[in-house]
Amino acid sequence: MARIKPSVLKKAWQVNRLLPLLLPVCRTIEVAQQELRWIQEEISDKKRVRQCCLLRSRHYPLQYLLGTQPFGPLDVICQPGVLIPRWETEEWAVSLAGKLPRDRTFDVMDLCTGTGCIPLLLKYMRPKCSAFAIDCSPLAYKLAARNSDMLRVPLKVTQKDILKCSSEVVPRTVDLITCNPPYIPRSTFTRETTRSVKLFEPKLALLGNTEFYANLVDCWMSRTDAFVYEVGDLSQCQYVLERVTSDTKLSKNWRIGFKHDSNDQPRIVYGFRTSGSRLNWASILEEFGDMKH
Ligand SMILES: C[S@@+](CC[C@H](N)C(=O)[O-])C[C@H]1O[C@@H](n2cnc3c(N)ncnc32)[C@H](O)[C@@H]1O
């Protein structure tokens, strides 16, 4: 990363003495000013504002300092130890919510829920649905329940390991499963993540690869009519597609699509049953992404 020029640091210092602390993460004076405004809006005590700027200079995440992150129409509480919701997830979750029926009841189960951002948004935008969430982390489990209480959006949260596919973990079938699993392979973690993520966000939420997509095919597809899974790259989409198309029964009963994000990166693999579902998934997810099978 390019070093910040002394002339820029001096200019920032002249504007506000706290700005040079924010420049290493914000990179430009304008962005640093915006971030300082956000901190000052949340925190009135000047000493505390300075402490926050010092923490930011060490790449401590802004959302942990401010306490929340906007996620669609919701302000989701964030805390250390639980992944901060990303714009990529917000983008597809808002798009999905907009496609779900307003006038029908249905069940949605969010796996690897973290803050609970995805099912809380779906339930908020489609109040007739019943929302369930699972995470194995005790911190995430508590935070998702807290977000549900604070936002007054009902969500039933369970603390379980989703990779253990026992009937205790998977007690019921649902209409839709959503999941943003840990999907950054260990081999690319150091290269592909920012210092802030590496230092302060939980590895449990980040490191993973095909095991969660294998678990989708082996365990969760038989318990749902449709699924929407976030991915980190195309190989994870293709893994699911290959597993489905190489299985005669799954290939006949399921359709699979991929969706890119607005940065044109592969972001979602999704699928739905061709028949026997309570909702018409073919019409709901018709224009969600590109059908591949
Ligand atoms: C990428 S984060 C997603 C959090 C949230 N859904 C979001 O989009 O911001 C992945 C989450 O999966 C959880 N997790 C990791 N392994 C798990 C497992 N085996 N069973 C259940 N949850 C798991 C982590 O605790 C973390 O909260």
The ligand as an SDF file (V2000), in Angstrom:
LIG
                    3D

 27 29  0  0  0  0  0  0  0  0999 V2000
  -18.9640  -15.1850    7.0960 C   0  0  0  0  0  0  0  0  0  0  0  0
  -19.6740  -15.1670    8.7230 S   0  0  0  0  0  0  0  0  0  0  0  0
  -21.3170  -14.6800    8.2810 C   0  0  0  0  0  0  0  0  0  0  0  0
  -22.0290  -13.9010    9.3450 C   0  0  0  0  0  0  0  0  0  0  0  0
  -23.3360  -13.2590    8.8600 C   0  0  0  0  0  0  0  0  0  0  0  0
  -24.2360  -14.2330    8.2900 N   0  0  0  0  0  0  0  0  0  0  0  0
  -23.0490  -12.1780    7.8530 C   0  0  0  0  0  0  0  0  0  0  0  0
  -23.3490  -12.3720    6.6680 O   0  0  0  0  0  0  0  0  0  0  0  0
  -22.5250  -11.1100    8.2370 O   0  0  0  0  0  0  0  0  0  0  0  0
  -19.7840  -16.8770    9.0630 C   0  0  0  0  0  0  0  0  0  0  0  0
  -20.4230  -17.2760   10.3990 C   0  0  0  0  0  0  0  0  0  0  0  0
  -20.4270  -18.7070   10.4520 O   0  0  0  0  0  0  0  0  0  0  0  0
  -20.2250  -19.1390   11.7820 C   0  0  0  0  0  0  0  0  0  0  0  0
  -19.7420  -20.5240   11.6940 N   0  0  0  0  0  0  0  0  0  0  0  0
  -18.5030  -20.9470   11.3400 C   0  0  0  0  0  0  0  0  0  0  0  0
  -18.4570  -22.2900   11.3500 N   0  0  0  0  0  0  0  0  0  0  0  0
  -19.6940  -22.7310   11.7080 C   0  0  0  0  0  0  0  0  0  0  0  0
  -20.2730  -24.0120   11.8990 C   0  0  0  0  0  0  0  0  0  0  0  0
  -19.5690  -25.1340   11.6910 N   0  0  0  0  0  0  0  0  0  0  0  0
  -21.5640  -24.0900   12.2990 N   0  0  0  0  0  0  0  0  0  0  0  0
  -22.2930  -22.9690   12.5120 C   0  0  0  0  0  0  0  0  0  0  0  0
  -21.8010  -21.7160   12.3460 N   0  0  0  0  0  0  0  0  0  0  0  0
  -20.5250  -21.6070   11.9380 C   0  0  0  0  0  0  0  0  0  0  0  0
  -19.2670  -18.1230   12.3540 C   0  0  0  0  0  0  0  0  0  0  0  0
  -19.3600  -18.0780   13.7520 O   0  0  0  0  0  0  0  0  0  0  0  0
  -19.7340  -16.8240   11.6690 C   0  0  0  0  0  0  0  0  0  0  0  0
  -20.6550  -16.1420   12.4870 O   0  0  0  0  0  0  0  0  0  0  0  0
  1  2  1  0
  2  3  1  0
  2 10  1  0
  3  4  1  0
  4  5  1  0
  5  6  1  0
  5  7  1  0
  7  8  2  0
  7  9  1  0
 10 11  1  0
 11 12  1  0
 11 26  1  0
 12 13  1  0
 13 14  1  0
 13 24  1  0
 14 15  1  0
 14 23  1  0
 15 16  2  0
 16 17  1  0
 17 18  1  0
 17 23  2  0
 18 19  1  0
 18 20  2  0
 20 21  1  0
 21 22  2  0
 22 23  1  0
 24 25  1  0
 24 26  1  0
 26 27  1  0
M  CHG  2   2   1   9  -1
M  END
$$$$
